[in-house]
Each structure stands twice: as C-alpha cells, then as structure tokens.
Amino acid sequence: MKEKNLKYFLSPWVKNLPKKNIKNLVLDSRKLTSQDMFIAVQGEKKDGNDFISDAISKKITAVLSETKKKNNMG
C-alpha cells in the first residue's frame, strides 16, 4: 500500500488527528512493523483487542479498535 496519512483513514470519525503516516493496515499483531496501523477486531478464536499492548510495544503508528479499551498510548 502507498503510504497514507492517518487523516486519510480516520478523519470522518476523529477530529484533530496528528500528522502521522501509515504504511500498512495489519490485523495480525505478530506481523506489525513501525508505521503500521493495527486493526484490533474480535475474531472467531481470538480478540485482537487482547493484543493491543503487544502492538504498542512495536512502536506502531496507530491502533484502530472496534471497542474502547484502556491502553498506554496516552
């Protein structure tokens, strides 16, 4: 995917977004690299929200979750 600004993905729902670029949208937290956005969704066997802390530790750009969950992104 061509690198896109975070506003490209989220501006319809979120205001005052930081100027951050996203390279990839990733569902599997094990495959994350910097400049990725982790998409945390409930799967059949596992809940992606359970892996948000792991995703953040990989210095990703953003997390998009279908449910609100406390995390350390600040």
mmCIF file of the C-alpha atoms, coordinates in Angstrom:
data_MODEL
# 
_entry.id   MODEL 
# 
loop_
_atom_site.group_PDB 
_atom_site.id 
_atom_site.type_symbol 
_atom_site.label_atom_id 
_atom_site.label_alt_id 
_atom_site.label_comp_id 
_atom_site.label_asym_id 
_atom_site.label_entity_id 
_atom_site.label_seq_id 
_atom_site.pdbx_PDB_ins_code 
_atom_site.Cartn_x 
_atom_site.Cartn_y 
_atom_site.Cartn_z 
_atom_site.occupancy 
_atom_site.B_iso_or_equiv 
_atom_site.pdbx_formal_charge 
_atom_site.auth_seq_id 
_atom_site.auth_comp_id 
_atom_site.auth_asym_id 
_atom_site.auth_atom_id 
_atom_site.pdbx_PDB_model_num 
ATOM 1  C CA . MET A 1 1  ? 0.000   0.000   0.000  1.00 0.00 ? 1  MET A CA 1 
ATOM 2  C CA . LYS A 1 2  ? 1.192   3.510   -0.741 1.00 0.00 ? 2  LYS A CA 1 
ATOM 3  C CA . GLU A 1 3  ? 1.902   5.422   2.476  1.00 0.00 ? 3  GLU A CA 1 
ATOM 4  C CA . LYS A 1 4  ? -1.122  7.466   3.559  1.00 0.00 ? 4  LYS A CA 1 
ATOM 5  C CA . ASN A 1 5  ? -1.712  9.995   6.307  1.00 0.00 ? 5  ASN A CA 1 
ATOM 6  C CA . LEU A 1 6  ? -3.676  8.897   9.376  1.00 0.00 ? 6  LEU A CA 1 
ATOM 7  C CA . LYS A 1 7  ? -6.291  11.528  8.481  1.00 0.00 ? 7  LYS A CA 1 
ATOM 8  C CA . TYR A 1 8  ? -6.994  9.630   5.250  1.00 0.00 ? 8  TYR A CA 1 
ATOM 9  C CA . PHE A 1 9  ? -8.378  6.699   7.281  1.00 0.00 ? 9  PHE A CA 1 
ATOM 10 C CA . LEU A 1 10 ? -9.972  8.356   10.292 1.00 0.00 ? 10 LEU A CA 1 
ATOM 11 C CA . SER A 1 11 ? -10.982 11.951  9.512  1.00 0.00 ? 11 SER A CA 1 
ATOM 12 C CA . PRO A 1 12 ? -14.697 11.120  9.042  1.00 0.00 ? 12 PRO A CA 1 
ATOM 13 C CA . TRP A 1 13 ? -14.861 9.978   12.683 1.00 0.00 ? 13 TRP A CA 1 
ATOM 14 C CA . VAL A 1 14 ? -11.994 11.650  14.562 1.00 0.00 ? 14 VAL A CA 1 
ATOM 15 C CA . LYS A 1 15 ? -11.029 15.331  14.656 1.00 0.00 ? 15 LYS A CA 1 
ATOM 16 C CA . ASN A 1 16 ? -7.596  16.850  15.423 1.00 0.00 ? 16 ASN A CA 1 
ATOM 17 C CA . LEU A 1 17 ? -5.521  13.886  14.297 1.00 0.00 ? 17 LEU A CA 1 
ATOM 18 C CA . PRO A 1 18 ? -1.719  14.088  14.458 1.00 0.00 ? 18 PRO A CA 1 
ATOM 19 C CA . LYS A 1 19 ? 0.246   14.179  11.201 1.00 0.00 ? 19 LYS A CA 1 
ATOM 20 C CA . LYS A 1 20 ? 1.293   10.517  11.114 1.00 0.00 ? 20 LYS A CA 1 
ATOM 21 C CA . ASN A 1 21 ? 1.808   8.321   8.074  1.00 0.00 ? 21 ASN A CA 1 
ATOM 22 C CA . ILE A 1 22 ? 0.578   4.740   7.782  1.00 0.00 ? 22 ILE A CA 1 
ATOM 23 C CA . LYS A 1 23 ? 2.303   2.186   5.563  1.00 0.00 ? 23 LYS A CA 1 
ATOM 24 C CA . ASN A 1 24 ? 0.173   -0.905  6.253  1.00 0.00 ? 24 ASN A CA 1 
ATOM 25 C CA . LEU A 1 25 ? -3.119  -1.890  7.848  1.00 0.00 ? 25 LEU A CA 1 
ATOM 26 C CA . VAL A 1 26 ? -2.452  -5.056  9.849  1.00 0.00 ? 26 VAL A CA 1 
ATOM 27 C CA . LEU A 1 27 ? -4.806  -7.490  11.622 1.00 0.00 ? 27 LEU A CA 1 
ATOM 28 C CA . ASP A 1 28 ? -2.106  -9.876  12.929 1.00 0.00 ? 28 ASP A CA 1 
ATOM 29 C CA . SER A 1 29 ? -0.093  -8.229  15.729 1.00 0.00 ? 29 SER A CA 1 
ATOM 30 C CA . ARG A 1 30 ? 2.810   -10.617 15.099 1.00 0.00 ? 30 ARG A CA 1 
ATOM 31 C CA . LYS A 1 31 ? 3.339   -9.050  11.662 1.00 0.00 ? 31 LYS A CA 1 
ATOM 32 C CA . LEU A 1 32 ? 3.460   -5.401  12.761 1.00 0.00 ? 32 LEU A CA 1 
ATOM 33 C CA . THR A 1 33 ? 6.310   -3.026  11.979 1.00 0.00 ? 33 THR A CA 1 
ATOM 34 C CA . SER A 1 34 ? 6.714   0.702   12.560 1.00 0.00 ? 34 SER A CA 1 
ATOM 35 C CA . GLN A 1 35 ? 4.375   2.932   10.537 1.00 0.00 ? 35 GLN A CA 1 
ATOM 36 C CA . ASP A 1 36 ? 1.651   0.264   10.639 1.00 0.00 ? 36 ASP A CA 1 
ATOM 37 C CA . MET A 1 37 ? -1.881  0.677   11.960 1.00 0.00 ? 37 MET A CA 1 
ATOM 38 C CA . PHE A 1 38 ? -3.085  -2.293  13.994 1.00 0.00 ? 38 PHE A CA 1 
ATOM 39 C CA . ILE A 1 39 ? -6.740  -3.136  13.391 1.00 0.00 ? 39 ILE A CA 1 
ATOM 40 C CA . ALA A 1 40 ? -7.977  -4.842  16.568 1.00 0.00 ? 40 ALA A CA 1 
ATOM 41 C CA . VAL A 1 41 ? -11.172 -6.825  15.935 1.00 0.00 ? 41 VAL A CA 1 
ATOM 42 C CA . GLN A 1 42 ? -12.950 -9.739  17.566 1.00 0.00 ? 42 GLN A CA 1 
ATOM 43 C CA . GLY A 1 43 ? -12.167 -12.930 15.640 1.00 0.00 ? 43 GLY A CA 1 
ATOM 44 C CA . GLU A 1 44 ? -13.701 -16.396 15.859 1.00 0.00 ? 44 GLU A CA 1 
ATOM 45 C CA . LYS A 1 45 ? -10.981 -17.712 18.176 1.00 0.00 ? 45 LYS A CA 1 
ATOM 46 C CA . LYS A 1 46 ? -9.160  -14.625 19.492 1.00 0.00 ? 46 LYS A CA 1 
ATOM 47 C CA . ASP A 1 47 ? -9.911  -10.992 20.262 1.00 0.00 ? 47 ASP A CA 1 
ATOM 48 C CA . GLY A 1 48 ? -7.491  -8.572  18.603 1.00 0.00 ? 48 GLY A CA 1 
ATOM 49 C CA . ASN A 1 49 ? -8.052  -6.167  21.495 1.00 0.00 ? 49 ASN A CA 1 
ATOM 50 C CA . ASP A 1 50 ? -6.095  -8.566  23.705 1.00 0.00 ? 50 ASP A CA 1 
ATOM 51 C CA . PHE A 1 51 ? -3.002  -7.820  21.592 1.00 0.00 ? 51 PHE A CA 1 
ATOM 52 C CA . ILE A 1 52 ? -3.083  -4.009  21.686 1.00 0.00 ? 52 ILE A CA 1 
ATOM 53 C CA . SER A 1 53 ? -0.314  -3.801  24.313 1.00 0.00 ? 53 SER A CA 1 
ATOM 54 C CA . ASP A 1 54 ? 1.915   -6.037  22.191 1.00 0.00 ? 54 ASP A CA 1 
ATOM 55 C CA . ALA A 1 55 ? 1.181   -3.862  19.163 1.00 0.00 ? 55 ALA A CA 1 
ATOM 56 C CA . ILE A 1 56 ? 2.043   -0.662  21.009 1.00 0.00 ? 56 ILE A CA 1 
ATOM 57 C CA . SER A 1 57 ? 5.347   -2.144  22.180 1.00 0.00 ? 57 SER A CA 1 
ATOM 58 C CA . LYS A 1 58 ? 6.337   -2.464  18.500 1.00 0.00 ? 58 LYS A CA 1 
ATOM 59 C CA . LYS A 1 59 ? 6.203   1.345   18.111 1.00 0.00 ? 59 LYS A CA 1 
ATOM 60 C CA . ILE A 1 60 ? 3.367   1.287   15.590 1.00 0.00 ? 60 ILE A CA 1 
ATOM 61 C CA . THR A 1 61 ? 1.707   4.474   14.391 1.00 0.00 ? 61 THR A CA 1 
ATOM 62 C CA . ALA A 1 62 ? -1.887  3.809   15.466 1.00 0.00 ? 62 ALA A CA 1 
ATOM 63 C CA . VAL A 1 63 ? -4.456  1.326   16.769 1.00 0.00 ? 63 VAL A CA 1 
ATOM 64 C CA . LEU A 1 64 ? -7.999  1.111   15.454 1.00 0.00 ? 64 LEU A CA 1 
ATOM 65 C CA . SER A 1 65 ? -10.314 -0.921  17.661 1.00 0.00 ? 65 SER A CA 1 
ATOM 66 C CA . GLU A 1 66 ? -13.975 -1.778  17.364 1.00 0.00 ? 66 GLU A CA 1 
ATOM 67 C CA . THR A 1 67 ? -14.293 -1.459  21.151 1.00 0.00 ? 67 THR A CA 1 
ATOM 68 C CA . LYS A 1 68 ? -12.911 1.049   23.626 1.00 0.00 ? 68 LYS A CA 1 
ATOM 69 C CA . LYS A 1 69 ? -10.146 -0.452  25.746 1.00 0.00 ? 69 LYS A CA 1 
ATOM 70 C CA . LYS A 1 70 ? -7.682  1.177   28.123 1.00 0.00 ? 70 LYS A CA 1 
ATOM 71 C CA . ASN A 1 71 ? -4.082  1.240   26.891 1.00 0.00 ? 71 ASN A CA 1 
ATOM 72 C CA . ASN A 1 72 ? -0.816  3.073   27.431 1.00 0.00 ? 72 ASN A CA 1 
ATOM 73 C CA . MET A 1 73 ? -0.716  5.123   24.204 1.00 0.00 ? 73 MET A CA 1 
ATOM 74 C CA . GLY A 1 74 ? -1.609  8.313   26.106 1.00 0.00 ? 74 GLY A CA 1 
# 
